[in-house]
Amino acid sequence: MKSPLRYLPNALSLLRIALIPVIFWLSLTHQHLAALVVFCVGALSDLLDGWVAQKFGLQSRFGSYLDPVADRLYILCLIPLLWHLGAISSTYTVLVITRFTIQLSAFPVLLWWLKKNFYAKPGWLSRSAMLIAFLILGMGFADQVAIERFDESSAAENIFDSTMEALTVIGCILEIWVLMKFTPRYWDIVRGRADTFE
């Protein structure tokens, strides 16, 4: 009998997607601390699903597609919310939406339309850009809590703003870099010259 644990990595990925409307509702009803906590639960699920899959040998083809899709949907849906709340810069928002839209298009275009299988093996660049995206979103939700609880002219607020600006600059550079690497690789996979996204 197969262990029910085999479903856990995919369940964690699906949980991340299911939390998106919850975070929207909490943010738009000004329950910012709860929104931050739920966001952190979703971000933690991203770490756990990969760890559980590797630790217990539960990797699957479906899971290798679901995990990156869940990550990108999570950020792609939440970043416009934080932009609307004034917590994230327009430039970074546009770059992330552009990259993730192009990357998510690979699934219907390659798998369903062109019937081409591909592999996703994210390298350090893609992982770094994703980590920065999660950090920026987390700080965006934390900023909403800070606005309610702290004086805007406090030293802590100034440090927070400077950190957010630095992360945003790094995030913009990484997003452009990932796009410059991903787009030609996408074209190579379409033409059958490669089969792996890195």
N, C-alpha and C positions, 0 to 999 in steps of 0.2 A: 504494500500500500504506500502510495506516494505521500510525502509529508505536506501538510497544508502550508508549511513555511515557504514552499515554492512560489506562492502567490504574493508573499509579503513585499518584495521589491516593487512589483507592478502596482500593488495596492498603495504603497507610499507615493509613487508617481501620480496615481490618480487622485490621491488625497490632495496633492499640491494644486491640481487643477480645480478640485472641488472647493478649495479655500478661497479662490479668487472672488466669487460673489460675496462671500462672508466678509472679506476685507473691504470690499467696496461699500457694503452696507454699513459697516462699523465706521469707516472714514467719513462717509457722507452724512452720518447721524452724529458726528463729532465725538465718537467714542475712540479717541486716538490712541490711548494706552492699550486698549483691547486690540485695536487694529495692529499695533506694533507687535504685541505678543503673538497674535495669529500669524502675522507675516514671518516672525522668527520660527514658529512651528513649521511653516511651509519650507523655509530655507533649510532648517534642520533635516527635514524629510529628504532633501536633495543629497545631503551627506549620507544619510542612513541607507537609502535605497541602493546606492552603489556599494557601500561597505557590506551590507547584508548579502547582496548578490555575489560578491567576490569571496566573502568569508565562508559562505555555505555552498558555494558552487552552484548558484541559482541563476546564472546568466542565461538569457534566452534571446532569440532573434527579435521577438516582439518587444522584449524589455529594452534591447539596445536601441530600438526606435522610439519607444514610449518615453524613456528618461529624458533625452534631449528635447523632445517635443514638449513635455511637461515643463521643463526648465524655461524654454523660450516662451511658451504661452503664459507662464506665471509672470515673467518680467514684462513681456509685450503688453499684457493687459493692465498691469499695475503702474507702469511708468507714465502713461497718459493721465492717470488719476493723480499721481504726485505732481506732475506738471500743472494740472488744473489747480491743485492746492498751492502752487507757487513754491514747491520744495525742490524742484529739479530744473536745470537749465533747458531752454528750448533746443539748443544745439545738440546736447547729449541725447535728449529725447528723440530727436529726428534721426540721429545716427543709429541708435539702438533699434528703433522701429524699422528703419531701412534694412539693417543687417538681419534682424530676426525674421522679417517678412521674406527676404530672399532665401534665407536658410530653411524656413518652414516650407517654402514652395518646392524644395527638393523632393519632399515626400510624395505629393500628388504627381508632380511632373515625372520623376524618375520611376517610382514604384508602379503607379497606376496608368500613366499615359505611355511612357516609353518602355515599361516593363523591364527596367534595369535594376538589379539588386546592387546595393552599395553598402559600404561599411563606414561607421563613424568611430574614429579613434582620435579624440581631441588631444592636441598637443598642449604644451605649456602656454602658448599664446592664447588659444581659445579658452583654456581653463582660467588664465589670469583675467581675461576680459569678463568672463562670467562671474568670477569672484568679486571684481570691482563693481559689476552691475548689482550684485546682491548687497554689497556694502553701501553703495549709493542709495539704493532703495530703502535699506534698513535705516540709514541716517535720515532719509526723507521722512519716513514715518516717525522717527525719534524727534525730528524737528517740530512736527505737529504737536507732540507732547510737550516739548520745551516751550513752545509759544504760549501754551496755556499755563505753564507753571513757573517760568523764570522771566526775569527782567531782560529785555532785548539788549540792553547796553552792558550786561554783565560780562566779566572776563571769560566765563565758561561759554557764553554764547558767541563771543568773538573767536575763541579757539575752535568751536564747533564749525562756524562759518568758514574759517580758513582751511580747516580739514576737508570740508565738503568741496570747496573750490579746488583744492589740490587733487582730490580724488576725481573730480569731474574732468579736469584737464587730462589726467592720466587715462581716464575712461574714454575720452574722445580720441586720444591718440591710439589706444588699443582697438577701438571700434573701427577706425579707418584702416589700421594695419590688418585686422582680421578680414575686413571686406576686400582689401587688395589681394590677400592670399586665397580667400574662399571663392571669389568670383571666377578666376581662371581655372581653379580646380573643378568647380561646378561644370564649366564648359567642357573640360577634358572628360569628365564622367559622362556627360551627354553624348560626346563623340566616341565614347568607348575607349579612350586612351588612359583612363584611370578608373579605379573602383572604390577609392577610400577618401573620405573627408578627414582632414587632420585638424 
